[in-house]
Amino acid sequence: MPAHAQAQTLNEALAATYETNPNITAALNQLRATDEQLAQAYQYWWRPELAGTLEYGKEWIDTSTDSTTDSGAVSIDDFNQETNIQQAEVTATLYLWRGGQTSAAINNAIATINAQRALFDNTVQSTLKTAAQVYANVVLQAVSLNLAHEHETNMLGVEKTVNDLLIARQATTVDLAQVTLSVIEAQSSRADTLGELQAARSTFNASVGSYPTELQEWPSLPALPDSLEEAIETALRDSPSIIAAQAEVLANEAAVLEDEGVLLPTISIVGDYTLEFENTTFTHSSNISEHDRVGTGSILLEISIPFYTGGFNYSIAREAKRTLAQSRNKLLAAERTAVDTVTGAWQRLGAAERRIEIGFAQWAAAADALAGQEKQFDQGLLTVKDLIEAHGDVVTARQSVQQAYYDVFIQSTDLLEAMGHFNALTLDLDVALHDPTANLSRIMDLPLGIGLD
């Protein structure tokens, strides 16, 4: 069983999520695939292209010539030639200049990788936030189930009291029917809450990878900023969505230069060497065999100029510029979204914190009222319905407090995620952090980029 399989504390649950959630693993694999773009961009960075060709075959020539002289004599001249050909050719091409395409492709790949790293961080954040909120939902449903069970027990106690009063002819069958109805309603509420708890446990398992056992009730989270302005400033600096959008702009700027480079000349050195062996047999008046060995080599400075390609390359360059403009607007949109998300979470968090204070005050008032009404009921000054409602007020107040704690937790996680601070490092999870640079370093250390794994 994995070390974090039976998660109880919030950090244990989040650590298990970080280590086992398939969404994080898939995002890491996507990042590793993106790393290969840098190795591909180095294809023409002072690396030659080498290609070899081997040929083996036979060639036949079979001729027959009929000759007629003036005297009418006819002669037939047959000639046969059979050649065995073996040829090996090696071609090497080294690109000296490609109109700036190579350096632009490298910059494009680096920016694309940085964008994918930010998207990986974003996936980690959203996955951990989902796990944390699922954790909180299990806590809320468990607390609600306890409240429902307490309320049902209290109603059963009231029912027993009323039944005793009915026997003593101090209550009516109407009073008993009212309290019996409240018991049934409490039992129904408990059953519904139990169903919600089981559903929350299943969702917990889907996110964390194990079913919850005993969980912390409203665990603490990393400290939040002191002001909304500080939260917004942090989000604009650290939000993975913004970092990814910024990197995408840089990648598209490089892509424009890369596509414009296609319109410029390409300078390269091309070397070629061909070695050919021929074994030829001639059959005429006698058999003659020849053995030839021919070696041919060349080295050329080649300049390729793309004069006209039907306008295709110009269209590609224009398209790249439009894509760049789009990415700049997406960056602005990401910044606005971050500000809006942080502001919304901050305001809702403040409202939830105020509801906790209000809820405790409501709970205290409802408890005092219930204590007084129970005395009045014992004195015969209060109806059964009033007593049932007083019990309900206490349950409602206690449930409101728990709901407010839940809302504070949820809004805190939303705020931390929007700020870019809901990750394994800021949460201080006991895990080995994924190193997004390790795979890229391993790829770039391959000799001439050669390797399959």
Order of alpha helices (4+ residues) and beta strands (2+ residues): alpha-alpha-beta-beta-alpha-alpha-alpha-alpha-beta-beta-alpha-alpha-alpha
